[in-house]
Amino acid sequence: MNLSMSKERSKTSQIPKTSFRDLQMQIEEFRSKRDELNKKTKDYINELQDIDTQIENSLKTARDNYKKKRDYWNSKVKKLKEKKNEYKDLFDKSIEEKRKLQKTNDNTISTKKIMSINQIERKISNLERRIETDNLNIAEENAIVDKIKELAEAKQNFLAQKENSEIFKLERKIQIIKINLNKIYEQLNKWSNKSQNYHIKMLELYEQANELKEKKKKKEEELIENKKLADKYHEQFLKVMNQRKKISKGKRPYRQTKRPKQTYKTINKRDEEIEKIKQDKLATALEKQKAGKKLNLFEARLILEKNK
């Protein structure tokens, strides 16, 4: 409870016996304070309804928008990871198969002493350089040209053998797998970022809803204190009104007024009717609150009294 409410309560502790005019001034003061606080009560109720709307909107957007989109991208990421694992297994198996073939072919090449393409190209390059730089006769130059032709044919034969070999086929397969894996990793990164962004936005809205709930809780506490104080002023207003009535009766000549006699049964029936009306009003107020509609002061009081 804030300081101003505490001060207001202290003012309503006791009403001293005083003159008719003073009582009239007190009546006006208490009525004014009560009405002011009742207006504040209505403002609090409107604020609480606005906060409820904000909370509902935040949660709805978080659930129906960001959570759904996050789950959608999470699902795509999950499927793509499965695909990535398939390609990764295939890549590992192909590498292992290539390693085994290379080991076998290395032994064969070593036995037959077959030159690699790089060796053939170096020999051709050296022979071409000799033609350009050395002072050769026609016979020597023709012999070198024939040797270059022979080496070029050997290179083509070696390339043809390589392209038809299992190792070459595996190398092409591994290169294709690598390209696909790189694409998958790129897509995974892109989709994961999208999912993360929607997840962050969803959490921000949930956090916003929690902050609004805390704000609502404080407003409800303020509303209860405000209503208690308004009720206190109303009680004091009624007390002073009764005091003024007594003084007014003392000043007027006594006149006996006849009032219709009411039996206990009649009073009890009337109380039941009043209670029924009150319960009907409470049910209507609860429906309005549930639908997010604004309540009037009487409806708000009925709900607060029920919660007590």
Secondary structure, DSSP 8 states (H G I E B T S, - for coil): --HHHHHHHHHTS------HHHHHHHHHHHHHHHHHHHHHHHHHHHHHHHHHHHHHHHHHHIIIIIIHHHHHHHHHHHHHHHHHHHHHHHHHHHHHHHHHHHHHHHHHHHHHT---HHHHHHHHHHHHHHHHHS---HHHHHHHHHHHHHHHHHHHHHHHHHHTSHHHHHHHHHHHHHHHHHHHHHHHHHHHHHHHHHHHHHHHHHHHHHHHHHHHHHHHHHHHHHHHHHHHHHHHHHHHHHHHHHHHHHHS-----------HHHHHHHHHHHHHHHHHHHHHHHHHHHTT----HHHHHHHHHHH-
